[in-house]
Amino acid sequence: MAQVETEKRSNWLLTGCSIGLLFVVMMVGIGVVLLSKTGLIGSASAFEPPAPVRVVETSLTSETIQKMLVTSALQSFKQGNISVVVTESMMTALLRDGLEQMQEPTFDSAHAQIAVVDDGYAEVYIPLYINERTTTLRAQVMLALEEGRVRVSVNKIQLGYVTIPGRFAAEASEEALQKVLDTQLDQVQGALKLTDLQVQDGEIRLSGSVSINPLQLFK
């Protein structure tokens, strides 16, 4: 039974860091449909690719990221508490890897990125090719810890310089992202209790108490 529970927890954080992929796909579909219906897809502003809040460079692999997460957890482990740092380079690498695996020509996976800024949000930035034209999809994602659960909110979604109107796209994206995030955290329920979440410049720091050997969280 213990072995089964350990397997269920396998790679939970690594997979959880990849949830931006589902979020991006959701945003693209909703954004393009809404903009097509409103006529904004034909707007020149929708095809003026803005620069990201900053450029995130990364050469990390999934294997390297896994080792970094384990090292972070073990180095911080003290009296049943751990702290894990997830950097924007890690999230960017996982996002690009996920987009590449999709083999969808709409996405420019080589320049997709996630930047974490000191204003407390993460910017998801994806260059796109639509109707043989270049644009970008950007979103501001906020994370907060409420009663031991990570809550997600989406402040803004833009195609080029055009903001996707209304709250429908943001709410649909929030719901999809929250569902995947909850699924990942449920895998370590009972083994890890989150007590703090800090969104800092360039990284997200998760802290909590564990009831098992921290190595088992990353097997």
N, C-alpha and C positions, 0 to 999 in steps of 0.2 A: 504493500500500500504506500509506504514511504517513497519507494522508487517511482511509483506512478505520479505522486504529487510533485516530485522533483522534476520529472519529465514535463509535466504540465507547466512548470515554471520556466522551462528552458528558453533562454534568449529573450525573455519578456521585455527587457528594456531596449535591447537592440531592435526588436520588432516594433516596439512602441515608438522609437525614434523615427521609424519609417512611415508613420501614419500620415505625414505630410503628403505622401503620394496619393492616397485616396482623396485627401482634401483637395489637392490640385486638380485631379480629374473631375471632381464634383464642381469645382469653380468654373473650369473651362466649359463644361457642358451647359451649366446654368447661365453663365455669362454670355456665351455666344448666342444662345436661344433668346435671351431677354433683349440683347442689343439688336438682334436681327428684327425682332418684333417692333421695337421702338424706332428702328431706322438709324440708330446710333452706330451700327456696325459699319455704315458707309461714311461716317464722320471722319474727317482727316485726323482729328485728335485721337481717334482710336488706333491709328496706325503711325503715331509718333512715339516710338519707343523711348520712355524715360529711363534714366540711369537708376540703378538700385541705390538704396540708402548708403551702401558702400559695397565694394567688391570683396567677395569671400573666396579665397583660393584654398584648394585642398587637393591632396594626393593620397588621402587615406583610403584604405580598403576595409571591408567589413570585418576581416580577421583582426586587423590592427585596432579598429575601434573596439572590438570585443575585449582585447587585451587591455586597452586603455581604461575601459569601464571597470574591469576587474581590479586593476591596479589602484584606481581612484577609490573604489570601495574598501579595499584591504588597507590602504594607507590611512583611511579615515576611521576605520573600525575601532571603537573604544566603548567598553561597557555596554555592548548590545546596540550601539548606535552607529549608523554609517551616513556618509555624505557622498553623493555621486555627481560629478560634473559632466554635463553634456554640452560640448562646444558647438558653435555654429559651423565649424569645419566638419565635425562629425555628421551633423544633420544634413549639411550640403552634400557630403559624399554619399550618404544613404539615399538622399533624394535623387541625385544623378544616376546612381546605380539602378534605382527602381524605374526611372524613366527610360533608361537604356534597355532594360529588360522588356519593357512594353513594346519597343520597336514601333513607336507611333511617330511618324514624320512631322506631326504638328508641333511636337516639343523639341526645343533645342536643349537637349539634356546637358551638353558640355558647359553651358553658361547658366543653367538653373542654379539657384542658391537659396539658402535661408540665412538671413542676418539677424542677430539678436542685439538690439540696441538698448542703451541705458535708460530709455524712456519707458521700459517695461514691456515691450512687445517684440515679437518676431516678425520680420518681413519675409514672406514667401514671394520669390521673384522668378518667373518662368518666361523666357523668350518663346514666342510662338510664330508659326507660319500659317496664316489663314488666307485662302484664296490667292496664293503666291505673293502674299505681302507679309511683312514682318511687323510684329507688335510684341507687347509684353503683358503678362498677367501678374498683378501685384495684389497682395492682401496683407493686412495688419492683423496678427493673431495675438490675443492676450491670454495669458495663463494665470490662474489663481488657485490657491489651495483653500477648500471649504470643507470643514469637518472630515479631514483626512482624504478627500477626493480632489483630483485635479479638474478644474472647470475651465472650459474653453469659451472664448468670445471672439467674434470676428468684427472688427471695427469698420473696415473698408475693403472693397474689392474693386480694382480698376483694370480696364483693358486699355492699354496705352495711357492717355491722360483722361479718359472718360470713366467716371465712376458709375458702376452698375447701379441703377436706381432701385430704391426701396430696400426693405429689410429681408425680402424673400430669399435672395441668393445667400446673404450672410447667415440667416437662420438655418437654411438647409445645409450649408457647409458646416455650421456649428454642430448641428445634430449628427451629421455623418462622422465628423471628427471626434465628437464626444463619445459616440457609440464604440468606435474602434479603440479609443483611449481607455474607456471603461473595461473593455474586453481584456486589454493587456494587463491592466492593474488587477483585475479579478484573478489572474493567474498566480499572483503572489499574495492574495488575500490570506490573512492569518500568519503569513511569514514576514511580511513587511508592513509597517504602519507609517505612512508619510506624516511628518510633523512640520515640515517647512519647505517652501518652494521660493527660490529667489531668481528673478530674471535680471541678470546683470549684463553689462556690456560684453558681448561676445560669447556668453554662456548662460546655461540654465543649471542651477544647483538644486538637487533634490536631497533632502535629509529625512531620515526616519529611523525607527527602531526595528530590529530584526530579532526573530526568535529561532533562527537557524544559523548555521555557518554561512557567512555572506558569499562564499564561493558557490554555494548551491543555487544562488539567484542567477548565476551567469553560466551554468552548465549547458 
